[in-house]
Structures are given as C-alpha cells and as structure tokens.
Amino acid sequence: GRWAAVLRAGQAHALLSGDERETTGNLLLLQAATAALQALPPPAEVTVYTTSDYLGRGAAEWAAGWQQRGWMTSTNKPVKNRAQWQALLQATRPHQVTWQIVRGADIPPDLAEAKRIASP
C-alpha cells in the first residue's frame, strides 16, 4: 500500500509519501500521520486532517484509555496496531496536535492531494 501526507505552513508546503508491504489501510493512516508529525520541527501547533474515525478518534479520544488499560480495548481485547499507535503518540509529544475529522465537501485540498497520491 501507499501513504501520503501534505505539510503546510502558510504558502510553504511539502509532500511526504511512502510504500509499505504487507499492510492495511489503518496501518497506512498511522504511518502517514506519524511521518508527518516526525517531520515537523518541535514544538509545532498542528492540525491533522483525516477522513478516518480510526485515526482521528483513536488519537484524540481512545488512545488515552488504551494506555490506562495496558493497551486493551474497552472490551478487554488487545489493541490492534499497538506498536504503530505507540509510535504515533511518541511523534505527537513535542507538538500541540488537534485532530480534525472531515467529510465530503469539507475535505481540504491538501488532504485531497494526499489521498490522490496514496491511491493505487
């Protein structure tokens, strides 16, 4: 699979992308967000736009509970993609991150560009 992320600060923008073998869509989302956050000079105030509840709600809401429960879900099952979630959370630490889930006409042009680049 392929992932992509667009970083923007004012008029400046950069594109990050990569390929992963043996992956899933959720892992690609985590990889893109992690790579983007790691590429930012700390500390940064950043908004991550996504169409994915898994990524947006996972990072903003669910991860804190997973950590408190020893990386178990609310139904007492191991969290899938734990290592990737841990890498993402580590990448967020030096930054102030807002997670914004967008749909339909609300998708920013940079997110649409990343989706085009990541599409097969």
Number of C-alpha atoms within 10 A of each C-alpha: 15 20 25 24 28 21 20 13 8 6 5 7 10 11 14 15 16 15 12 12 7 6 11 11 11 14 18 20 21 21 24 22 23 21 19 22 25 17 13 15 9 14 11 13 11 17 13 18 20 21 18 15 13 15 24 20 14 16 19 15 12 15 20 13 14 18 14 10 13 11 19 17 17 12 6 11 9 14 16 13 11 15 10 17 21 16 16 22 16 14 19 22 12 16 17 12 16 15 17 17 17 16 11 7 6 9 14 13 10 16 19 15 15 19 18 12 17 18 11 8
